[in-house]
Amino acid sequence: MSAGGPVPQAAAGAPPPPSHAADKEASTTGDAPPHPGPDSAEPEEAEETDRPQAAWSARRDLVDHSPKAMGVGANARFGGSLVGRDQHGVSGGLVAGDVIMGSKTEVHHYGIGISAAGHGSGEVPKTTLDRLAPLFVTDEGAFQSLVKRLREERVLVLSGAHFTGRRTAALMLLNRLQASPVRILLRDTSPAELVKQLSDDQHPAKGYVLCDLTTRRDTPLREPHLLAARDQLVKDDAFLVITVDPSAALEDITPVPWQSPKAGDVLAAHLRELTDEATAERLLRLPSVTEFLGRDRQLREVEAFAKLLKRYAEGDATETGVQNFSLISLENQVQEWFEEDEDRVPLRDKAFLVALAAFDEGPYALTAELSDLLYGFLQRTENSALQPRVPVFGTHIGKRLQLARAERYEEEENTEWGPVPQSKAKFLDDRVSLVLLREVWTGHPSARPALVRWLRRLADDGRPLVRTRAASTVAVLAYTDLPSTMALVIEPWVTSRLFRHRLVAVNALTLAHLLETPNVPHILGTWCTNEEVGMRWVAIRAYGLIGAERPQETLAALRRAIRFEYALPDSRADDGEGPDPDMVDQLAQSVEMLLLSPVRDEVLTELLARIDDDRPAHDLAVRGFLSACARTEEGDQTGHPQLLEAYAASVEHGGGAATEIAGLWRAALNDRRRTGDALKALSAWVHIADRDAAAERALASLLPSLVTTSAEHQRLSHLLRTLRGEDGAPPPGVAARLLTVLPQPAGAPGPPGPTAPTSRGGSRRA
């Protein structure tokens, strides 16, 4: 083991203040709604400020804020660039769904030997010390300096995290000094009782170990305690090693920091002791061993893995068992957290573990803030007579993360204001969050009422990150238990009048589908023609996110949805006919998402082929196409239109996209209800072409294909002749150049002279 420096602790960061809306409890939870607090909004106020977020913007938030373990940005089912099933999500050859489902093996808590034995007192057998000596891995030079210091000072305080080998290190320090016998002192020995324990005539010893000395702020371990102990040790020619947590209360004492040795070195030492050199080398080269050592490991897990590998080498264990051990050890750890009593893992720490699972790789301050909210709900479930008490100050961040086997780090977080630096927290093993959420939801159902209330509060939060993590958490719960998750969480969001609740449901179903939760497409297919408007809204938006996986089936479902909207008895629009314009707009945005996905060419072909089926199919194709035309790569008005670039690429490299894009442009321009929108979209392309030569070349190639009649020629020539400059600037010069590429249809009158815009928006002959 290495006696290196202490683990560094990063400074805390702070997220924006919360903006929670009022709780809306489901009857299934059995809890009364909390009293409104100063940070809660009344439902009426929430409805006044509630607006549907644009589909493209919502997709960006989903990609930016989803857990990396889900691999959303690179998932082919989400329109990403990767295709292989094991190329996204959790690392180590497993996809997220495999981790959530678990090892599918009966979990046995591994024997962990003296390194993690109980804290009872008594003499340590000499055979135990002899057994540990060849397994002990250390930086020999640093360790010898500790031996020398202990010989001179008689007492040494080692500070380190649990399961780092500090207990074994204490025993080996005494063993190097040949202090025998060695006696373990009770861990609940108070600092004031230390000398009394050392002077016990009934159990004399030459070496003493006091592991995990219990200290509090009002009863710290002070220097006088050590001086008194040293006097007694000198008198008895004995030595004492005390181990403490990094957060122990010490006064005028500088402990020796202790860090865990490398897991690979410890495993190699165990295998060489358990087997021969050749077998040990062969076992260390196994892919399962490489995967095991590539993750955060405690020494007790390494010891247990070594014993399993010995059995595997002897033919008493299977290769599957070796492969599953990494996940089994993780499941053991998670179960241990939630099975420990209040003294070992308090309820507030359990709430933090759940919050960290939901907000893994998110800002630490945000995770801590929302974990206290969950703690209040859990406390109400556990004992409603007790008012949850959250200490405002005094929480030891390092101790909290040590328990969670997590770390803090600095990284930029994408926000609506651009990237900002944040102090974040994450589990050292990227599978923990998935396993933990499954364990809490299925292994501890009594926690469900509190967890449901917490998720509903997260869905009401004003921060996109919080709402997205609520959705990703629910996606994991749906994978483990779809019926309960639908009934308790998703369906109340779906049927809510608030768009932000529906959007969280959209994201939850989308992420659940990416995790390969069964039946999500069937649910959406049923909902898209349901009488409940919320179900239709959610299904339509979800199709835009996952539809690229099966574009033809998705477009067929969207056509059914728009036909349903047209057939509703209360169909309405601004001109007195047609369906609800908001629902049609959601349908158009879903088509837009498909047109901007990797299956764009297939979608273009399908839209143009079915555009004349009926009016709903026509409107779906035209409105979706025009929405996509406005989307640029940079997401603003100065970027390159994605469909224009697709047209240029099709012309240059071949492909049918150019024909379909031109056909949809003609359909939009010739639709009297959409001509104005189409001309506006085309004007935006012309303005971009005025700043970009590549866009001008693409537009010069496209425009001739939009002129097949005199009316089309007249419409486009009028647009180019009367187009205003941006922000009061002169007319763009590119308009005149593009005017020259328009073909003259047979029988059409000659082109009029160019016109310039008048001050009132009309035109005059130049």
C-alpha positions, -999 to 999 in steps of 0.1 A, spaced: 0 0 0 11 35 -6 13 61 21 6 90 -2 -10 123 5 -47 128 14 -74 127 -11 -80 163 -25 -114 180 -20 -128 204 -46 -145 236 -37 -183 236 -38 -203 252 -65 -239 265 -63 -267 261 -89 -295 286 -95 -322 287 -68 -350 262 -71 -383 270 -86 -406 242 -74 -443 241 -83 -469 228 -59 -471 190 -53 -499 172 -70 -503 139 -51 -517 108 -67 -542 90 -46 -520 59 -47 -493 75 -26 -516 80 4 -498 112 15 -514 145 19 -499 174 -1 -474 194 17 -482 229 29 -472 255 3 -438 269 10 -422 301 -1 -407 284 -31 -439 267 -44 -461 281 -71 -499 278 -71 -513 256 -100 -530 286 -115 -497 306 -117 -480 275 -131 -505 273 -159 -501 309 -168 -464 306 -173 -466 272 -189 -458 270 -227 -449 241 -249 -412 239 -256 -402 236 -292 -393 200 -302 -358 208 -314 -350 228 -283 -364 200 -261 -343 175 -279 -312 195 -273 -319 197 -235 -325 159 -235 -291 153 -252 -273 178 -230 -287 167 -197 -293 130 -199 -269 107 -179 -239 97 -200 -245 61 -189 -276 61 -212 -255 71 -242 -283 93 -257 -261 115 -279 -246 85 -298 -276 62 -298 -287 51 -332 -323 46 -319 -322 83 -310 -309 94 -344 -273 92 -334 -244 81 -355 -236 48 -340 -253 16 -348 -238 -12 -327 -257 -22 -296 -226 -21 -274 -212 12 -288 -232 34 -264 -244 35 -229 -226 20 -200 -190 10 -206 -175 -24 -201 -194 -44 -227 -228 -40 -211 -256 -17 -222 -276 2 -196 -305 -23 -198 -283 -52 -189 -270 -34 -159 -305 -25 -147 -317 -60 -150 -287 -71 -128 -266 -102 -128 -296 -126 -128 -276 -145 -102 -283 -151 -66 -262 -126 -47 -240 -140 -19 -222 -115 3 -186 -124 -1 -164 -133 28 -141 -104 35 -116 -117 60 -100 -97 87 -95 -66 66 -132 -58 70 -141 -79 100 -163 -67 128 -150 -43 154 -149 -67 183 -120 -67 207 -95 -95 214 -61 -109 206 -51 -113 170 -38 -149 164 -2 -151 152 -14 -173 123 -36 -145 111 -6 -121 110 15 -147 92 -13 -152 66 -17 -114 60 20 -107 56 26 -121 21 -7 -105 9 2 -70 21 11 -47 -8 29 -14 0 54 12 -11 82 -4 9 102 28 14 73 48 27 61 20 49 95 16 65 95 53 74 62 47 92 77 17 110 105 39 122 82 66 133 60 42 152 91 27 169 102 62 180 68 77 190 51 45 202 17 57 189 6 65 153 -28 77 139 -36 65 104 -63 84 85 -81 69 55 -114 58 40 -131 26 48 -119 -6 30 -85 10 20 -65 -16 40 -57 7 69 -66 -20 94 -42 -44 77 -16 -17 75 -19 -12 113 -14 -49 120 15 -51 96 32 -21 113 31 -39 146 42 -71 129 73 -54 115 81 -43 150 76 -79 162 52 -66 188 34 -97 200 8 -104 211 -14 -79 193 -47 -69 207 -77 -52 191 -94 -25 212 -131 -17 212 -139 9 186 -163 27 209 -134 34 233 -136 71 240 -104 92 239 -105 97 276 -107 59 282 -77 51 260 -51 49 287 -74 27 308 -77 2 280 -39 1 275 -33 -5 312 -56 -35 315 -35 -60 335 -59 -88 326 -51 -85 289 -15 -73 285 -2 -69 250 28 -55 231 8 -42 202 -26 -25 201 -49 -15 173 -78 8 177 -98 8 145 -123 35 136 -120 54 168 -153 70 176 -149 108 179 -174 137 180 -170 174 178 -175 177 215 -152 147 223 -123 149 199 -91 130 201 -66 155 215 -29 156 218 -29 151 256 -47 118 251 -19 106 229 8 119 253 -8 100 281 -11 69 260 25 72 250 36 73 287 17 41 293 31 24 262 67 33 271 61 18 306 49 -14 290 73 -14 260 42 -15 237 29 2 206 -4 15 195 -19 23 160 -52 41 157 -72 43 125 -97 71 119 -119 84 91 -106 115 72 -135 135 89 -126 124 124 -126 151 151 -89 156 160 -73 184 180 -37 194 176 -30 160 160 -18 155 124 -27 120 113 -7 100 87 -28 98 55 -34 63 42 -45 55 7 -55 21 -8 -29 3 -29 -36 -4 -66 -62 -31 -69 -42 -49 -96 -12 -52 -73 -33 -66 -45 -51 -91 -68 -17 -103 -82 -4 -108 -47 -35 -128 -37 -34 -150 -68 3 -157 -64 -4 -168 -28 -34 -189 -38 -20 -204 -70 13 -207 -87 31 -180 -107 20 -193 -141 -16 -197 -132 -17 -162 -116 -3 -147 -148 -28 -165 -170 -57 -154 -147 -46 -118 -147 -48 -117 -186 -85 -127 -186 -107 -100 -202 -131 -103 -172 -101 -95 -149 -92 -64 -170 -128 -52 -168 -129 -58 -131 -97 -39 -124 -108 -10 -147 -134 1 -122 -134 14 -87 -126 -14 -63 -125 -19 -26 -99 -43 -12 -125 -67 2 -139 -71 -33 -104 -78 -47 -99 -104 -20 -132 -121 -29 -125 -120 -66 -91 -136 -61 -108 -165 -43 -133 -169 -71 -105 -169 -97 -87 -197 -77 -119 -217 -79 -122 -209 -116 -87 -221 -122 -95 -254 -104 -127 -259 -124 -150 -252 -95 -164 -219 -110 -177 -210 -144 -165 -183 -168 -200 -167 -165 -195 -165 -128 -162 -147 -132 -178 -123 -158 -207 -115 -135 -186 -109 -103 -180 -73 -111 -218 -66 -113 -225 -88 -84 -201 -70 -62 -217 -37 -72 -252 -51 -63 -238 -62 -30 -226 -27 -23 -259 -11 -32 -279 -35 -11 -255 -29 18 -262 8 17 -299 4 20 -299 -25 44 -276 -8 70 -292 7 101 -296 43 108 -263 45 128 -242 33 98 -261 50 69 -285 76 81 -317 83 62 -304 116 50 -274 98 35 -296 73 18 -316 101 3 -283 116 -10 -274 83 -26 -307 82 -45 -303 118 -56 -268 112 -68 -281 82 -88 -306 105 -104 -281 134 -109 -249 114 -115 -223 136 -132 -245 167 -124 -236 197 -102 -229 186 -66 -247 215 -50 -279 208 -71 -277 171 -61 -273 180 -24 -302 205 -25 -326 180 -41 -315 152 -19 -326 172 12 -360 175 -5 -362 137 -9 -350 133 27 -381 153 39 -404 131 19 -387 99 31 -389 111 67 -426 118 63 -431 82 51 -410 67 79 -423 87 107 -448 115 99 -447 127 136 -411 138 131 -404 171 114 -374 166 90 -344 185 103 -318 194 77 -286 210 90 -279 242 71 -242 239 77 -218 212 88 -223 186 61 -189 170 54 -188 168 16 -158 145 15 -174 120 39 -206 120 19 -188 112 -13 -166 87 4 -197 67 15 -211 69 -20 -178 59 -36 -180 90 -56 -158 120 -65 -160 157 -73 -146 172 -104 -148 204 -124 -166 204 -158 -186 228 -180 -224 223 -180 -245 233 -211 -272 258 -202 -296 280 -220 -270 308 -214 -241 287 -229 -215 265 -212 -207 274 -176 -182 258 -152 -196 236 -125 -184 215 -96 -199 181 -103 -202 147 -85 -202 113 -100 -200 77 -89 -166 61 -96 -184 32 -112 -208 44 -140 -232 15 -134 -240 24 -98 -269 48 -106 -287 22 -127 -284 -5 -102 -292 17 -73 -325 30 -88 -336 -5 -95 -328 -16 -60 -347 13 -44 -378 9 -67 -381 -29 -66 -363 -38 -34 -378 -12 -11 -414 -5 -22 -421 14 10 -400 42 -4 -422 46 -35 -446 72 -21 -418 95 -12 -399 88 -44 -431 96 -65 -436 129 -47 -400 138 -52 -401 130 -89 -433 152 -93 -415 181 -77 -386 176 -100 -409 177 -130 -421 211 -118 -386 226 -114 -377 255 -136 -343 240 -145 -341 219 -177 -314 197 -161 -337 188 -132 -367 180 -154 -345 159 -177 -330 139 -148 -366 133 -135 -373 118 -169 -341 97 -170 -348 84 -135 -384 74 -144 -370 56 -175 -349 34 -153 -379 27 -131 -400 19 -161 -375 -6 -173 -376 -25 -140 -414 -22 -134 -433 -7 -163 -469 -11 -150 -463 5 -116 -442 33 -132 -468 41 -157 -496 42 -131 -478 61 -104 -456 85 -124 -459 87 -162 -497 87 -167 -503 115 -142 -478 136 -162 -494 126 -195 -528 137 -185 -516 169 -168 -528 202 -183 -492 215 -180 -470 211 -211 -439 207 -190 -453 177 -173 -462 162 -206 -427 169 -219 -411 151 -189 -434 121 -198 -422 123 -235 -386 122 -223 -392 94 -199 -408 72 -225 -381 81 -250 -353 72 -226 -372 40 -215 -373 30 -252 -336 36 -256 -330 13 -226 -351 -13 -246 -380 -12 -223 -407 -33 -241 -439 -20 -255 -431 17 -257 -439 19 -295 -472 0 -288 -481 25 -261 -474 54 -284 -494 38 -313 -524 35 -290 -521 70 -276 -517 89 -309 -555 84 -316 -567 85 -280 -596 107 -269 -573 121 -241 -555 151 -256 -525 147 -233 -519 111 -245 -520 123 -282 -496 151 -274 -471 129 -257 -473 102 -284 -468 127 -312 -438 144 -295 -422 110 -286 -425 98 -322 -403 127 -332 -376 115 -309 -376 77 -315 -392 76 -349 -359 75 -369 -356 39 -358 -386 29 -379 -394 59 -402 -422 44 -423 -441 31 -394 -437 64 -376 -449 84 -405 -479 61 -408 -487 67 -371 -484 105 -376 -507 104 -405 -532 84 -384 -528 111 -357 -534 140 -380 -564 124 -396 -578 118 -361 -574 155 -353 -592 164 -385 -621 140 -377 -627 154 -342 -662 170 -338 -647 202 -323 -620 205 -350 -612 242 -353 -587 266 -367 -583 304 -372 -602 303 -404 -631 283 -389 -621 249 -403 -596 222 -396 -581 207 -364 -565 223 -333 -535 243 -347 -514 235 -317 -518 197 -322 -510 201 -359 -479 221 -350 -467 193 -327 -472 169 -356 -452 192 -379 -424 194 -354 -422 156 -351 -419 154 -389 -392 181 -387 -372 160 -363 -374 130 -387 -363 152 -416 -332 163 -396 -323 127 -386 -300 103 -404 -330 87 -421 -338 120 -438 -338 106 -474 -362 78 -465 -385 103 -448 -384 127 -478 -394 99 -502 -423 88 -480 -436 123 -475 -436 131 -512 -451 97 -521 -481 101 -498 -486 139 -500 -516 136 -523 -534 109 -503 -556 134 -486 -556 168 -470 -543 157 -436 -513 139 -452 -506 169 -474 -507 193 -444 -485 170 -424 -458 168 -451 -459 205 -460 -459 219 -425 -432 194 -413 -411 203 -443 -413 240 -438 -404 236 -401 -373 217 -411 -363 243 -437 -360 268 -409 -335 247 -389 -298 255 -393 -268 236 -381 -258 263 -356 -294 267 -344 -297 304 -353 -305 325 -383 -269 328 -394 -262 291 -398 -264 268 -428 -299 254 -434 -296 216 -430 -320 207 -458 -303 231 -482 -270 214 -474 -287 180 -479 -299 192 -513 -264 203 -523 -249 170 -512 -275 151 -531 -267 171 -563 -230 166 -559 -229 130 -549 -261 117 -563 -292 104 -545 -329 112 -545 -329 138 -518 -326 167 -543 -358 155 -562 -378 151 -531 -368 185 -516 -377 203 -548 -410 184 -550 -419 194 -514 -409 230 -520 -433 231 -550 -461 216 -529 -456 242 -502 -454 271 -526 -485 260 -544 -506 254 -512 -526 286 -509 -528 281 -471 -490 278 -468 -477 300 -496 -469 328 -473 -450 305 -449 -431 289 -478 -421 323 -492 -409 334 -458 -388 303 -454 -373 307 -489 -365 343 -482 -345 332 -452 -325 309 -474 -318 338 -498 -305 360 -470 -282 332 -459 -270 327 -495 -261 364 -495 -235 357 -468 -224 322 -479 -211 313 -514 -219 276 -509 -255 283 -500 -258 306 -530 -245 278 -553 -270 253 -538 -299 278 -541 -289 285 -577 -292 248 -584 -325 244 -566 -345 274 -579 -348 263 -615 -364 230 -604 -391 250 -586 -403 266 -618 -426 245 -639 -454 269 -647 -458 306 -654 -474 311 -619 -444 296 -602 -420 317 -622 -440 349 -614 -441 340 -577 -404 334 -573 -393 363 -596 -415 386 -575 -400 374 -543 -364 380 -556 -372 414 -570 -389 427 -539 -369 410 -512 -358 435 -485 -324 435 -468 -321 423 -432 -324 449 -404 -330 478 -428 -300 470 -451 -302 474 -489 -317 445 -508 -293 415 -509 -272 414 -540 -277 376 -543 -313 381 -552 -305 397 -585 -280 370 -593 -305 343 -584 -332 360 -606 -311 352 -636 -312 314 -630 -350 312 -631 -360 295 -664 -387 311 -686 -417 287 -690 -430 283 -725 -457 309 -733 -449 330 -703 -445 368 -707 -410 383 -706 -396 392 -672 -404 427 -659 -377 450 -649 -363 447 -614 -382 464 -586 -371 479 -553 -391 479 -521 -409 511 -512 -410 527 -478 -445 512 -473 -436 477 -482 -449 479 -518 -426 480 -549 -418 504 -576 -401 500 -610 -364 505 -607 
